[in-house]
Every structure is written in C-alpha cells, then in structure tokens.
Amino acid sequence: MENYRHNLSKMLRSVRQSCGLSQAAVAKGLCAHRATYSYYEEGKRTPSIEILIILAKIFDIPAEAFLCPEKFQSVQAIRIQPPKTGDCKAERLGGLTPEETELILQLRRSKSK
C-alpha cells in the first residue's frame, strides 16, 4: 500500500503540473481545502475512489490510470491522443454536472456526521 500511495502521489503532482493547475485550483474542483489535496500529493493520505473519479475529470484522464500510477507519470503518458487546446485549464474545474456536485456535497455531509 505504501508503494501505491507513493506512486499515486508522484502521479498526482506530475499530472497537475502538466495541466498547469495549482493545488488550490484542484482543491477547489474537489470542494476541499488546499491542504487536503496537498496531503494526497505528499502521500500522507490516499484519496477515496470518489475523489479519484473527480480528479480524473479535472485532469481529463481515464480514471483507470489511478489503478497503476507507477505506469503513468504525466498527462502525455495517459492520454491516447494529444490534448486539445484548453483541455487542462482551470475553467475545466467547473465542468462537473450539478448532479455530480450535489453527490460530492452529500458525501461530505455524511462523512462529517
């Protein structure tokens, strides 16, 4: 598990930087505090499956890439086709549907109880 967490944290940092996003921008897309996302990149915490799915949408990569992070260290290694202009911009963070946003909020409320 430690090896997976280490590889995942390296992958998250690399992909985020390849997309030109700050930790704060990604955390905003997750409806989380920047420190929470920072812990994922530092390997102090492992994101849940739900969070990984949202991160895949933010980074515009297949969620399956998170299953074997040691094989994927950058967006270029994950994507089959080259990215289109604007794929990895901060505007994409708002790309969640209202249903996805509501689901995230419900999950957060249920965990805080």
Secondary structure as GFF3:
##gff-version 3
##sequence-region A 1 113
A	DSSP	alpha_helix	2	18	.	.	.	ID=ss1
A	DSSP	alpha_helix	23	30	.	.	.	ID=ss2
A	DSSP	alpha_helix	34	42	.	.	.	ID=ss3
A	DSSP	alpha_helix	49	59	.	.	.	ID=ss4
A	DSSP	three_ten_helix	63	67	.	.	.	ID=ss5
A	DSSP	three_ten_helix	69	71	.	.	.	ID=ss6
A	DSSP	alpha_helix	75	78	.	.	.	ID=ss7
A	DSSP	three_ten_helix	90	95	.	.	.	ID=ss8
A	DSSP	alpha_helix	98	112	.	.	.	ID=ss9
###
